[in-house]
Amino acid sequence: MRAFAFVALAACWTDPPAVEPPRVPLHPASPLVAEIRAHPLALTMATLHDFVIGYVVTNQSSSTVATGFFQSSLMINGEPSMQWGSAVGNGAVDPEWEALAPQHAITGEYTFGEHLFFKPGDYTLVLVVGSASSRPLRVHVAP
């Protein structure tokens, strides 16, 4: 008789309906678009001085945005470049870089390959400005 009661109770038991937590994006969409450009993408240790790296940061929103560009990072193989931080953190400041108008962009470039690549190899570069990240850019440095 006990076995029958257990089976009857088990058949009546139902789990409460599953409640899904609200979905929150891991990284909210950024009003900024970061782009990195460089040339040449194939170098030798002797031609590092020819490497030019540039950026374009565009405000794609309809309102003025604080870019935080001076706190941007250039990630090289997943590690932040100290040289990038020194380069963007020094010098004259264009006010638009701090408060970027809607649909405007800031651009610039640096020539300092010998300060970014210290040995031959393959490097992946990503520019991070606030919550915006550029597409990866690959650079090959031969001996």
C-alpha positions as CSV (number, residue, x, y, z in Angstrom):
1,M,0.0,0.0,0.0
2,R,2.9,2.4,0.8
3,A,4.4,1.9,-2.7
4,F,1.1,2.8,-4.3
5,A,0.8,6.1,-2.3
6,F,4.4,7.1,-3.2
7,V,3.7,6.4,-6.9
8,A,0.4,8.4,-6.7
9,L,2.1,11.3,-5.1
10,A,5.0,11.3,-7.5
11,A,2.6,11.3,-10.5
12,C,0.9,14.4,-9.1
13,W,4.1,16.4,-8.4
14,T,5.0,19.0,-11.0
15,D,7.9,21.4,-11.0
16,P,7.0,25.1,-10.9
17,P,7.3,26.7,-14.3
18,A,10.8,27.9,-15.1
19,V,11.3,31.6,-14.9
20,E,14.0,33.0,-17.1
21,P,16.1,35.8,-15.8
22,P,16.0,39.0,-17.9
23,R,18.7,39.0,-20.5
24,V,21.2,41.7,-20.1
25,P,23.9,42.1,-22.7
26,L,27.4,41.5,-21.4
27,H,28.6,44.7,-23.2
28,P,26.0,47.3,-24.0
29,A,26.2,48.6,-27.5
30,S,28.7,51.4,-27.7
31,P,27.9,54.6,-29.5
32,L,31.5,54.6,-30.6
33,V,33.1,52.6,-33.4
34,A,36.8,52.0,-33.1
35,E,38.9,51.2,-36.1
36,I,42.6,50.5,-36.3
37,R,44.7,50.8,-39.5
38,A,48.4,50.0,-40.1
39,H,50.9,49.6,-42.8
40,P,52.9,47.6,-43.7
41,L,51.5,44.5,-42.1
42,A,54.6,42.5,-42.9
43,L,57.9,43.8,-41.5
44,T,61.4,42.8,-40.5
45,M,63.2,43.8,-37.4
46,A,65.3,46.1,-39.6
47,T,62.2,47.9,-41.0
48,L,60.2,48.4,-37.8
49,H,60.7,52.2,-38.1
50,D,58.5,52.0,-41.3
51,F,55.4,50.8,-39.3
52,V,52.6,53.4,-39.2
53,I,49.6,52.7,-37.0
54,G,46.4,54.8,-37.2
55,Y,43.0,55.0,-35.7
56,V,39.5,56.2,-36.4
57,V,37.0,56.6,-33.6
58,T,33.5,57.5,-34.8
59,N,30.5,58.6,-32.8
60,Q,27.6,56.8,-34.5
61,S,24.9,58.2,-32.1
62,S,22.7,61.2,-32.3
63,S,24.2,62.9,-29.2
64,T,27.6,64.1,-28.1
65,V,29.7,61.3,-26.5
66,A,32.7,61.4,-24.1
67,T,35.2,59.2,-25.9
68,G,37.6,58.4,-23.2
69,F,40.2,58.2,-25.9
70,F,43.0,59.2,-23.6
71,Q,42.4,56.1,-21.6
72,S,42.2,53.9,-24.7
73,S,44.3,50.7,-25.0
74,L,46.1,49.1,-27.8
75,M,46.1,45.4,-27.0
76,I,49.0,43.4,-28.5
77,N,48.4,39.7,-28.3
78,G,46.0,40.4,-25.4
79,E,48.3,42.6,-23.4
80,P,48.0,46.4,-23.2
81,S,50.8,48.4,-24.8
82,M,52.5,50.8,-22.4
83,Q,53.8,52.8,-25.4
84,W,50.3,53.4,-26.7
85,G,49.2,54.8,-23.4
86,S,52.2,57.1,-23.3
87,A,51.6,58.3,-26.9
88,V,47.8,59.1,-26.6
89,G,48.1,60.5,-23.0
90,N,50.7,63.1,-23.9
91,G,50.5,66.2,-26.1
92,A,47.9,68.8,-27.0
93,V,44.3,67.9,-26.6
94,D,41.7,68.7,-29.2
95,P,38.4,69.4,-27.3
96,E,36.5,67.3,-29.7
97,W,38.4,64.2,-28.6
98,E,36.8,64.6,-25.1
99,A,33.3,65.4,-26.4
100,L,32.8,63.9,-29.8
101,A,29.8,65.4,-31.7
102,P,27.2,63.1,-33.4
103,Q,28.4,61.4,-36.6
104,H,31.9,62.9,-36.2
105,A,35.2,61.0,-36.0
106,I,38.7,61.5,-34.5
107,T,41.7,60.2,-36.4
108,G,45.4,60.1,-36.0
109,E,48.5,58.0,-36.6
110,Y,51.8,57.2,-35.0
111,T,55.1,55.8,-36.3
112,F,56.6,53.7,-33.6
113,G,56.9,50.1,-34.6
114,E,60.2,49.7,-32.8
115,H,58.3,50.5,-29.6
116,L,55.6,47.9,-30.2
117,F,57.4,44.9,-31.5
118,F,60.5,43.7,-29.7
119,K,61.1,40.4,-31.4
120,P,60.1,38.5,-34.6
121,G,56.6,36.9,-34.5
122,D,53.0,37.3,-35.3
123,Y,51.1,40.0,-33.5
124,T,47.3,40.7,-33.1
125,L,46.4,44.3,-32.4
126,V,43.1,45.5,-31.1
127,L,42.2,49.1,-30.2
128,V,39.9,49.4,-27.2
129,V,38.1,52.8,-26.6
130,G,35.6,52.6,-23.8
131,S,33.4,49.6,-24.5
132,A,34.2,49.7,-28.2
133,S,36.8,47.4,-29.7
134,S,38.3,47.4,-33.2
135,R,38.5,44.3,-35.3
136,P,41.8,42.5,-34.8
137,L,44.6,43.5,-37.1
138,R,47.4,41.0,-37.7
139,V,51.1,42.1,-38.2
140,H,54.0,39.8,-39.0
141,V,57.5,40.7,-38.0
142,A,60.3,38.6,-39.6
143,P,63.8,38.4,-38.3
